[in-house]
Amino acid sequence: MTSTLDPFALRDGDAASDLGPLPNDLPVVERRAALPPGFVAGGGRCGIKASGRPDLAVVAVAAGADGKRTPVAAAGVFTRNAFAAAPVKLTKAHLAATNGYAAGVISTSGSANAATGPAGEADQVAVAHAFAATLGVRPEATLLMSTGVIGTRLPVDKVATGVGALVPDGLTDAPDGLLAAAEALRTTDSRPKVATTTITLHDPDGLAARSVRVSGIAKGVGMIHPGMATMLSVVVTDATVSPAVLQSLLRRATVRTWNQLTVDGDTSTNDTVLLLASGAAGTDEVTLGTVAAATLGAGIEAVARDLARQQAADGEGATTLLTCQVSAATDDADARAIARAVVSSSLVKAAIHGRDPNWGRIAGAAGNARLPDAAVLEAAGLATADATARAGCAPTLDPAKLRIAIAGHLVFDGSLGGPVPFDRAAAREAMVGDEVLIRLDLGLAAGNGEAFGCDLTEAYVIENSEYTT
C-alpha cells in the first residue's frame, strides 16, 4: 500500500522541516539582458574560434561627459586550482594593485591560456595593455577572463585587433550590448545566460527610495564544480558600495549559489566571477550590517542563483535540471554540504536521466557528504575557529530522522523504519520534465540549503571524448 503521508507536510513542532520546495525570499529575477546605468557592453569576433563564432566580450564603465572612464568599485572570486590560468593571476594582481577598482572586463573565448607558462602570462599582459589603451585607462584598471582549451596560447595580435574594432564604438548601454557579451562568453554552452533584478535602496538623505539594478551574464556547462568561484561571470550594479563591502557580499553570494553548482565534478583552471558597482543610482553608500547591505546582498544572490540554475540546466549533454533542497539540518552549512553531495553523485545523476526513483543512491550520497574547507565555511559566515574545526567533517545526519522525497513522492522515512511504499510508476512519471526536485528533511534543526546539477547522459561522454580533436 502506498504511503499516504504528505511529503510536503510539516513535522509536528518542527517548522523548519517542510519537505516541499524551500521558500525563496530573494528578489524576483528576469532572464533578460539589462545593464545598470554606468556601464556599457558588447561582443565581437577576433578569430580565436575556428568556427568564426563570437569570441570577444567586454563590459566596461561608461565614459563620462569628459570622455574619460573612471574606475569603479570591483570585487572578484577565483578558482583555487593549482593550474590557475594566466588571466586569473593577472586579474587578482590588478585588483590588489588598485585596491579594488576597475574600468572594464575583457573575456576571450576559445583559449583558456592556462598551463602556458611565462609566455602565456606575457600574452595576457599584452591583452591587458591593448584593452587599456582602447579604454584610456591604466592596464591595472582592467580585469581579464579567458575560457577554452587548456594549454593553448592566445593569438595576441588577433585579440588586439578585435579589441580595437570593438572598443569603444561597438559598446553600448542597450540590452543588445550585454546580450552580445553573453553570447561571446560561450564555448560549449548551447545558449547565452543573462539575469537581472531590481531592488530598492535609499538616497544619501535617507528620504527617497531609489531603484537599483543588479544584472549578470555567465558561461560554463562543462568542467563545472566550483570551489569559491564560478565558471566565468560578470555581475554589475549601479549601487554605491566600497570594494571591501562588495567583496564581502560577493563571497557570501557565491558560497550559497555557484559553489552549490556541479555538472561533472571537475573544477576549472579559469573560474572567475567579477562584480562591479558604478554608483550611478545615487544611493547612500552601502555598509555591512545594515538593511541596505542585506538588500543588495539578496539582489546579488538572486542573480547568481538564477545564473547557476541556467548553467546546471544547460550542462553538457543534460536533459534535466537536478535540484536538491535540504531542510531541518543542524545549520545551513550542513544542509549545503549534503545537497551538493547528492547532485554531485554520478549514480544519482544517471538515475535522474533514466527517471529511476532510486532513493538508495540519494541516501548513500547524503551519507558520504563532507563539509568544504575552512575558507568556504568562513566565507559563508562561520567564525574562523568554527570553520577550521568543522572543515572536511561529515555533516550531522541521523537515518532514523531522515525523510526523502523525489519529485513530490515520499520514498523514505526513517521515523517509520526507512523505506515507505510508493507508486513507482507515478514517481517515474513525475520525474519526466525539465527539472527534478529531490528533497531531504533531516529532522534535526533549522538549517536549509540547496544545490544544482543535471542528469548524466551519453551525450556528455560523447562530447568530452573528442573535446580537443
ABEGO torsion letter per residue (X at the ends): XBBABBAABBBBGBAAABABBBBBABBBBBBBBBBBBGBBBBBBBAGABAAGBBABBBBBBBBBAAGBBBBBBBBBBBBABAABBAAAAAAAAAAAAAGGBBABBBBBBGBAGBGAEAAAAAAAAAAAAAAAAAAGBBAAABBBBBBEBBGBBBBAAAAAAAAAAAOAAABBABAAAAAAAAAAABBABABBBBBBBBBBBBBAAGABBBBBBBBBBBBEABGBBBBGBBBBBBBBBABBBBAAAAAAAAAAAAAABAAABBAAGBBBAABBBBBBBAGAAGBBBBBBGBAAAAAAAAAAAAAAAAAAAAAAAABBGBABBBBBBBBGBABAAAAAAAAAAAAABAAAAAAAAAGBBBAAAAAAAAAABBBBBAAAAAAAGBBAAAAAAABGBBBBBBAAABBBBBGGBBABBAAAGEBBBBBAAAAAAAABEABBBBBBBAGABABBBBBBBBBBBAAAAAAAAAAAX
